[in-house]
Amino acid sequence: MPHHGNEEEHQSEPVSFRDNRKIDPETGEVRGQQNDADTPAAEDPAAGGQASPAGDSSEGDALAQAEAILNEAGADGESNPAVDVVAELRNDLLRLQAEYVNYRRRVERDRDVARDQAVIGVINSLMPVLDDIDAARQHGDLAEGPFAAIAGKLENVLRTYELTRIDEVGVAFDPNIHEALMQQPSADVQVDSVSQILRAGYRKGERVLRAAQVIVAVPE
């Protein structure tokens, strides 16, 4: 009886088997590869988590380098005594150069004005001589001879200084170049016109030195 009791106890105990075969008989795959393949996938997030701090550190280094460059640029842009002195000297040189250019232009302009004034002064002093030459020519005293040649040379020299006579007859009266001494009614004119020159006038270039004294013919 005790023996049979033991047999019943042994028969009632569950029997379990553990399959330790390396190859799965149903799929034919080597066991353990699937788990090994899944393991890196599970570790990927951890790996990614480990890589992000490295990325953050690299970005931090780049920002630090950029900040350092900006700081150096700011330091270079700060006031430098030597650079300030050079800039100040350069500005002084440019200012002196501009003043010299203006001075030279002013001197040249004043020189031209002084030369014109000197020529005008000589011409004004010679106008009585020119009037005598003109009167002698009208009376026929300078038709020929040495005095006629001298008078012609003097007039030619004065023409080189842009001296021209105002002695046209029959032109419209212009108060800017004519001085009316008399008026004569005339049926031959439609506007006030110069009918006779009493004394010639002169101008140098566009500047009138002396207006011509004339008789004006006015319409009837």
C-alpha positions as CSV (number, residue, x, y, z in Angstrom):
1,M,0.0,0.0,0.0
2,P,2.7,2.5,0.8
3,H,4.3,1.7,-2.5
4,H,1.1,2.3,-4.4
5,G,0.7,5.6,-2.7
6,N,4.0,6.7,-3.8
7,E,3.2,5.7,-7.4
8,E,0.0,7.8,-7.3
9,E,2.0,10.8,-6.0
10,H,4.6,10.4,-8.8
11,Q,1.8,10.1,-11.4
12,S,0.0,13.2,-10.1
13,E,3.1,15.5,-10.4
14,P,3.1,17.6,-13.6
15,V,5.9,16.8,-16.0
16,S,7.5,19.8,-17.8
17,F,10.1,19.8,-20.7
18,R,12.5,22.6,-21.6
19,D,13.5,22.6,-25.3
20,N,17.2,23.5,-25.4
21,R,17.6,22.9,-29.1
22,K,19.5,25.6,-30.9
23,I,17.3,25.3,-34.1
24,D,13.6,25.8,-34.0
25,P,12.0,22.7,-35.5
26,E,9.0,24.7,-36.7
27,T,10.7,27.8,-38.4
28,G,14.2,26.3,-39.0
29,E,15.8,29.5,-37.6
30,V,18.6,29.6,-35.1
31,R,17.2,30.6,-31.8
32,G,18.6,33.8,-30.2
33,Q,19.1,35.8,-33.4
34,Q,15.7,37.5,-33.2
35,N,16.4,38.6,-29.7
36,D,19.8,39.8,-30.7
37,A,18.3,41.7,-33.6
38,D,15.7,43.3,-31.4
39,T,18.2,44.4,-28.7
40,P,19.9,47.2,-30.8
41,A,16.5,48.6,-31.7
42,A,15.6,48.8,-28.1
43,E,19.0,50.4,-27.4
44,D,18.6,52.9,-30.2
45,P,16.7,55.4,-28.1
46,A,19.4,55.2,-25.4
47,A,22.0,55.6,-28.1
48,G,20.1,58.6,-29.4
49,G,19.8,60.0,-25.9
50,Q,23.6,59.6,-25.6
51,A,24.2,61.3,-29.0
52,S,22.1,64.4,-28.2
53,P,24.3,65.7,-25.5
54,A,27.2,65.5,-27.9
55,G,25.2,67.5,-30.4
56,D,24.3,70.1,-27.8
57,S,28.0,70.4,-26.8
58,S,29.0,70.9,-30.4
59,E,26.3,73.6,-30.9
60,G,27.5,75.2,-27.7
61,D,31.1,75.3,-28.9
62,A,30.0,76.9,-32.2
63,L,28.0,79.6,-30.3
64,A,31.0,80.2,-28.1
65,Q,33.3,80.6,-31.1
66,A,30.9,83.0,-32.8
67,E,30.6,85.0,-29.6
68,A,34.4,85.1,-29.3
69,I,34.7,86.3,-32.9
70,L,32.1,89.1,-32.3
71,N,34.0,90.1,-29.1
72,E,37.2,90.3,-31.1
73,A,35.5,92.4,-33.8
74,G,34.1,94.7,-31.1
75,A,37.6,95.0,-29.6
76,D,39.1,95.8,-33.0
77,G,36.4,98.5,-33.5
78,E,37.2,100.2,-30.3
79,S,39.0,103.5,-30.3
80,N,42.7,103.2,-31.2
81,P,44.9,106.3,-30.4
82,A,47.2,105.6,-33.4
83,V,44.3,105.2,-35.8
84,D,42.6,108.3,-34.5
85,V,45.8,110.3,-35.0
86,V,46.1,109.1,-38.6
87,A,42.5,109.9,-39.3
88,E,42.8,113.3,-37.9
89,L,46.0,114.0,-39.9
90,R,44.3,112.8,-43.0
91,N,41.4,115.1,-42.5
92,D,43.7,118.0,-41.9
93,L,45.6,117.2,-45.1
94,L,42.3,117.0,-47.1
95,R,41.2,120.3,-45.6
96,L,44.5,122.0,-46.5
97,Q,44.4,120.6,-50.0
98,A,40.8,122.0,-50.5
99,E,41.9,125.3,-49.1
100,Y,44.9,125.4,-51.5
101,V,42.7,124.6,-54.5
102,N,40.3,127.3,-53.6
103,Y,43.1,129.8,-53.0
104,R,44.7,128.9,-56.4
105,R,41.4,129.4,-58.2
106,R,40.8,132.7,-56.4
107,V,44.3,133.9,-57.3
108,E,43.9,132.9,-60.9
109,R,40.5,134.7,-61.0
110,D,42.0,137.8,-59.4
111,R,44.9,137.7,-61.8
112,D,42.6,137.7,-64.8
113,V,40.5,140.5,-63.3
114,A,43.6,142.5,-62.6
115,R,44.9,142.0,-66.1
116,D,41.6,143.0,-67.7
117,Q,41.5,146.1,-65.5
118,A,45.0,147.0,-66.5
119,V,44.1,146.7,-70.2
120,I,41.0,148.7,-69.7
121,G,42.9,151.4,-68.0
122,V,45.4,151.7,-70.9
123,I,42.5,151.7,-73.4
124,N,40.7,154.5,-71.5
125,S,43.9,156.5,-71.5
126,L,44.2,156.1,-75.2
127,M,40.6,157.0,-76.1
128,P,41.4,160.7,-76.6
129,V,44.2,159.7,-79.0
130,L,41.7,157.4,-80.8
131,D,39.2,160.3,-81.1
132,D,41.9,162.5,-82.6
133,I,42.8,159.8,-85.1
134,D,39.2,159.3,-86.0
135,A,38.7,163.1,-86.5
136,A,41.9,163.4,-88.6
137,R,40.7,160.5,-90.8
138,Q,37.3,162.1,-91.3
139,H,39.0,165.3,-92.5
140,G,41.4,163.4,-94.8
141,D,44.5,164.1,-92.9
142,L,45.4,160.4,-92.5
143,A,44.7,159.2,-96.0
144,E,48.4,158.3,-96.4
145,G,51.8,158.9,-95.0
146,P,53.7,157.7,-91.9
147,F,51.1,159.0,-89.4
148,A,48.4,156.9,-91.2
149,A,50.6,153.8,-90.8
150,I,51.2,154.5,-87.1
151,A,47.5,155.0,-86.5
152,G,46.7,151.8,-88.3
153,K,49.3,149.8,-86.2
154,L,47.9,151.3,-83.0
155,E,44.3,150.3,-83.9
156,N,45.5,146.7,-84.9
157,V,47.3,146.3,-81.6
158,L,44.2,147.4,-79.6
159,R,42.1,144.9,-81.6
160,T,44.2,142.1,-80.2
161,Y,42.8,143.1,-76.8
162,E,39.2,142.6,-78.1
163,L,38.6,146.3,-78.6
164,T,35.9,147.1,-81.1
165,R,34.3,150.3,-82.2
166,I,30.6,151.2,-81.8
167,D,29.9,153.3,-84.9
168,E,27.2,151.6,-87.0
169,V,24.6,153.8,-88.6
170,G,21.0,152.7,-89.4
171,V,20.7,150.3,-86.5
172,A,18.0,150.4,-83.9
173,F,18.8,152.7,-81.0
174,D,20.1,150.7,-78.0
175,P,20.4,152.7,-74.7
176,N,23.0,150.2,-73.5
177,I,25.5,151.2,-76.2
178,H,24.2,154.5,-77.5
179,E,23.9,157.9,-76.0
180,A,21.3,160.1,-77.7
181,L,22.3,163.7,-78.1
182,M,19.6,164.7,-80.6
183,Q,16.4,163.4,-82.1
184,Q,15.2,164.0,-85.6
185,P,11.7,163.0,-86.9
186,S,12.0,160.9,-90.1
187,A,9.4,159.2,-92.3
188,D,11.9,156.6,-93.4
189,V,12.1,154.7,-90.0
190,Q,9.6,152.7,-88.1
191,V,11.5,152.6,-84.8
192,D,14.1,154.8,-83.2
193,S,17.3,154.4,-85.2
194,V,20.8,155.8,-85.2
195,S,21.0,158.3,-88.1
196,Q,24.5,159.8,-87.3
197,I,27.5,159.0,-85.1
198,L,28.9,162.1,-83.4
199,R,31.5,160.2,-81.4
200,A,32.4,156.6,-81.7
201,G,32.0,154.3,-78.7
202,Y,34.2,151.3,-77.7
203,R,33.7,148.0,-76.0
204,K,36.1,145.3,-74.9
205,G,34.5,141.9,-75.4
206,E,31.0,142.2,-74.0
207,R,31.9,145.1,-71.7
208,V,31.0,148.6,-73.0
209,L,33.8,151.0,-72.2
210,R,32.1,154.1,-73.7
211,A,28.7,154.5,-75.3
212,A,28.6,156.1,-78.7
213,Q,27.2,159.6,-79.0
214,V,24.6,159.6,-81.7
215,I,21.7,161.4,-83.4
216,V,18.5,159.4,-83.2
217,A,15.9,159.3,-86.0
218,V,12.4,158.8,-84.6
219,P,9.2,157.9,-86.6
220,E,6.9,160.9,-87.5
